[in-house]
Amino acid sequence: MQLPKLFIQIPCFNEAETLPAVLQDLPASIAGIGEIHVLIIDDGSTDGTAEIARQYGVRHIVQHDVNRGIAVSFQDGLDACLKAGADIVVNTDGDHQYPGQEIPALIRPILAGQADIVVGDRQTQAIEHFTGNKKLLQKMGSWVVRMASGTSIPDAASGFRAMNRECALRLLVLTRFSYTLETIIQAGKKGLRVGHVPIRVNPPTRPSRLVKSNWHYIWQQAATILRIYALYEPMRTFTYLSLPFLLAGFFLIGRFLLFYVTGQTFMGRHIQSVVIGGTGVTIGFLIILFGILADISALNRQVLEEMLYRQRKRDLETD
């Protein structure tokens, strides 16, 4: 039986200083793996990142003319790995945050047939250079992603992850800010097996380029979670949005009926409760109606996703 082909993709933006250490740290062989290849996604670098990669013998390089962001780079890397015949894809960073020696442990659940995608758990509570606020935000964000995706991932923001070919074919990054949370929610909603393994991390080599500030990061990630969750659970999302209006509306209408039955309303008193309550109930039911329409649209999207998956698979097998 032919052993699987592993591709290690490394999205880079001006990583000429750290890329040599990343490449030198990658394993030359792994038990259960037939071939190991490295693919660099040069996201519009101006410091010669691609040239450094070539000097270190990297043959698979995807280059962007301009900086398109980490999410686009991740998706372009997946497409290139699949086209090159990858059976397993590992994504790591060009700033050497993740040790290459952790890759065998990361792909072990996939080789054992226990998972389709595996996320490296950085065990953020034990990372010394993480501030207390950052640890709290990571913990809260991962909890929200677990609830939204139905998975048990303890470190949702970790970019160190591995996936088999089937998973890579089914994932399609839609947002532009980051792929980390979106791909976990997608994997959970598509019924893929999502696993995690504890890993260690290297000391930071530079400040994060993705996180401009805590509030910017929270806003962007919250928008991503809401958007992807609503995409896959539209009826539930719109029902949640309608509840405040329905509850407030029924409460006000019930309040008026109580006064009416007990004879406490006369000469137009408490009529405002009926007006405001009726408006709230109407808005609530309109939101639910939008949810029903969105749910119908989601069924069409599922059909389109399945068609896209089969087309991608067919095209890659033809190539």
C-alpha positions in Angstrom: 0.0 0.0 0.0 1.3 3.4 -0.9 2.1 5.7 2.0 0.4 9.1 2.1 2.0 12.2 0.8 2.3 15.1 3.3 2.5 18.7 2.3 3.5 21.4 4.9 2.2 24.7 3.8 3.6 27.9 5.2 1.8 31.3 4.5 4.4 34.0 4.6 4.5 37.8 4.5 8.0 39.3 4.8 9.3 36.3 6.7 12.8 36.2 5.2 14.5 36.4 8.6 12.6 33.6 10.3 11.8 31.3 7.3 15.3 29.6 7.4 14.7 28.5 11.0 11.2 27.3 10.1 12.5 25.2 7.2 15.4 23.8 9.1 13.1 22.7 11.9 10.8 20.7 9.7 11.1 16.9 9.9 12.9 15.1 7.1 10.9 11.9 7.6 7.9 10.8 9.6 6.8 7.2 10.3 3.8 6.3 8.2 4.4 9.1 5.6 5.8 8.3 2.2 6.8 11.8 1.0 7.1 15.2 2.7 6.9 18.4 0.6 7.0 22.0 1.6 4.8 24.7 0.0 5.4 28.4 0.6 2.6 30.9 0.0 4.4 34.3 -0.5 1.7 36.8 0.2 3.1 39.8 -1.6 6.4 39.9 0.4 9.0 42.6 -0.4 11.9 41.2 1.5 12.8 38.3 -0.8 10.9 35.6 1.1 10.3 33.5 -2.0 14.0 33.7 -2.9 15.0 32.5 0.5 12.6 29.5 0.1 14.2 28.6 -3.2 17.7 28.7 -1.7 16.5 26.2 0.8 15.3 23.8 -1.9 11.5 24.6 -1.7 10.0 23.7 -5.1 6.4 24.5 -4.4 5.8 28.2 -4.2 2.6 30.3 -4.6 3.2 34.0 -5.0 0.7 36.8 -4.7 1.5 40.1 -6.4 0.0 42.0 -3.5 -0.7 41.2 0.2 -4.1 39.5 0.2 -4.2 38.4 3.8 -3.8 35.2 5.8 -7.2 33.8 5.0 -6.7 34.0 1.2 -3.2 32.6 1.5 -4.5 29.7 3.5 -7.1 28.8 0.9 -4.7 29.2 -2.0 -2.2 27.0 -0.2 -4.8 24.3 0.3 -5.8 24.4 -3.4 -2.1 24.2 -4.5 -1.4 21.3 -2.1 -4.4 19.4 -3.4 -3.4 20.0 -7.0 0.0 18.6 -6.2 -1.5 15.4 -4.8 -1.4 16.0 -1.1 -3.0 13.3 1.1 -2.4 15.3 4.3 -1.9 19.0 4.6 -0.2 20.7 7.6 -0.5 24.4 8.1 2.1 26.2 10.1 3.4 29.8 10.4 6.4 31.5 8.9 7.3 33.3 12.1 8.4 30.0 13.7 5.8 30.1 16.4 5.2 26.3 16.0 8.0 23.8 16.3 8.4 21.5 13.4 9.0 18.6 15.7 5.4 18.7 16.7 4.2 17.8 13.2 4.3 14.0 13.8 2.1 14.3 16.9 -0.2 16.6 15.0 -0.9 14.2 12.1 -1.0 11.0 14.3 -4.8 11.1 14.7 -5.2 11.4 11.0 -2.9 8.5 10.2 -4.8 6.5 12.8 -8.1 7.3 11.0 -9.4 9.0 14.2 -9.8 12.6 12.8 -10.2 14.5 9.6 -8.7 17.7 11.0 -6.5 18.2 14.0 -5.8 21.5 15.7 -2.7 22.0 17.8 -3.6 23.1 21.4 -1.0 25.7 22.5 -2.2 25.4 26.1 -2.4 29.1 26.2 -2.9 29.3 30.0 0.7 28.1 30.4 2.3 30.5 27.8 4.4 33.0 29.7 4.5 35.8 27.1 0.6 35.8 26.8 -0.9 38.6 29.0 -3.7 37.8 31.4 -6.2 39.6 29.1 -5.0 37.6 26.1 -5.4 34.3 27.9 -8.9 35.3 29.0 -9.9 36.3 25.5 -8.5 33.1 24.0 -10.4 31.1 26.6 -13.7 32.9 26.0 -13.3 32.9 22.2 -12.6 29.1 22.1 -15.6 28.5 24.3 -17.8 30.4 21.8 -16.4 28.5 18.9 -17.0 25.2 20.7 -20.6 26.2 21.2 -21.0 27.4 17.6 -19.3 24.4 16.0 -20.3 21.5 18.2 -16.6 20.6 18.6 -14.3 20.3 21.7 -11.4 22.4 20.4 -9.7 24.1 23.4 -7.5 26.5 21.3 -9.6 27.7 18.3 -7.2 30.5 17.3 -4.3 28.1 16.8 -3.1 28.2 13.2 -1.1 24.9 13.6 -3.4 22.3 12.1 -3.4 19.2 9.9 -6.2 17.9 7.7 -6.7 14.9 5.4 -7.5 15.3 1.7 -11.2 14.9 2.2 -11.4 17.7 4.7 -9.3 20.0 2.6 -11.6 19.4 -0.4 -14.7 20.3 1.7 -13.4 23.4 3.4 -13.7 26.7 1.6 -12.7 29.9 3.5 -15.2 32.7 2.9 -14.0 35.5 5.2 -10.8 37.5 4.6 -9.6 38.3 8.2 -8.6 34.8 9.4 -9.3 31.1 8.6 -8.8 29.7 12.1 -12.3 30.0 13.6 -14.2 29.7 10.3 -12.6 26.4 9.3 -13.4 24.8 12.7 -17.1 25.9 12.5 -17.3 24.7 8.9 -15.7 21.3 9.8 -18.1 20.9 12.7 -21.2 21.8 10.7 -20.2 19.5 7.8 -19.8 16.5 10.1 -16.1 16.2 9.8 -14.2 14.6 12.7 -12.4 17.4 14.5 -9.6 16.5 17.0 -6.8 18.3 18.9 -3.4 17.5 20.4 -1.3 19.5 23.0 1.7 21.2 21.5 4.4 23.5 22.7 5.3 26.8 21.1 8.5 28.8 20.5 9.1 32.2 22.0 7.8 35.1 19.9 10.0 36.4 17.1 7.9 39.5 16.4 4.6 41.1 17.3 1.5 39.7 15.7 0.5 41.3 12.4 -3.0 40.0 12.6 -3.9 41.5 16.0 -3.8 45.3 15.7 -5.5 45.6 19.1 -7.5 43.4 21.4 -10.7 45.2 20.5 -10.0 45.0 16.8 -9.3 41.3 17.1 -12.5 40.7 19.2 -14.7 42.6 16.7 -13.3 40.8 13.6 -13.5 37.3 15.2 -17.0 37.9 16.6 -18.2 39.1 13.2 -16.6 35.9 11.6 -18.3 33.6 14.2 -21.7 35.2 13.8 -21.5 35.2 10.0 -20.4 31.6 9.6 -22.9 30.4 12.3 -25.7 32.2 10.6 -24.7 30.7 7.3 -25.0 27.1 8.7 -27.8 27.7 11.3 -30.0 30.4 9.8 -33.3 29.3 11.4 -31.8 29.1 14.8 -30.0 32.4 14.5 -33.1 34.3 13.4 -35.1 32.6 16.1 -32.6 33.9 18.7 -32.9 37.4 17.3 -36.7 37.3 17.4 -36.9 36.2 21.0 -36.4 39.6 22.7 -39.2 41.2 20.5 -41.6 38.3 21.0 -41.0 38.1 24.8 -41.3 41.8 25.2 -44.4 42.0 23.0 -46.3 39.1 24.7 -45.4 40.5 28.1 -46.9 43.9 27.2 -50.0 42.4 25.7 -50.4 40.1 28.7 -50.0 43.1 31.0 -52.9 44.9 29.2 -55.1 41.8 29.3 -54.5 41.4 33.0 -55.5 45.0 33.6 -58.5 44.6 31.3 -59.8 41.5 33.1 -59.3 43.0 36.5 -61.1 46.2 35.5 -58.0 48.4 35.9 -58.0 49.8 32.4 -60.5 52.3 31.2 -60.8 55.5 29.1 -57.8 54.5 26.9 -55.4 53.7 29.8 -52.6 51.1 29.0 -53.5 51.2 25.3 -49.8 51.9 24.7 -49.0 48.4 26.0 -51.1 46.9 23.2 -49.5 49.1 20.5 -45.9 48.5 21.6 -46.6 44.9 22.4 -48.3 44.3 19.1 -45.4 46.0 17.2 -42.9 43.8 19.1 -44.7 40.6 18.2 -45.1 41.6 14.6 -41.3 42.3 14.3 -40.5 39.0 16.0 -42.7 37.0 13.6 -41.1 39.0 10.6 -37.6 38.0 11.8 -38.7 34.3 12.1 -40.1 34.6 8.5 -36.7 35.9 7.4 -35.2 32.9 9.1 -37.4 30.5 7.2 -36.4 32.1 3.9 -32.7 32.0 5.0 -33.1 28.3 5.9 -34.5 27.6 2.4 -31.5 29.4 0.9 -29.2 27.4 3.2 -30.5 24.2 1.7 -29.7 25.5 -1.8 -26.2 26.4 -0.5 -25.7 22.9 0.7 -26.5 21.5 -2.7 -24.1 24.0 -4.3 -21.3 23.1 -1.8 -21.8 19.4 -2.6 -21.6 20.2 -6.3 -18.5 22.3 -5.8 -16.9 19.5 -3.7 -17.5 16.9 -6.4 -16.3 19.3 -9.2 -13.1 20.0 -7.3 -12.5 16.4 -6.6 -13.1 15.5 -10.3 -10.8 18.2 -11.6 -8.0 17.2 -9.2 -8.3 13.6 -10.1 -8.2 14.5 -13.8 -5.0 16.6 -13.3 
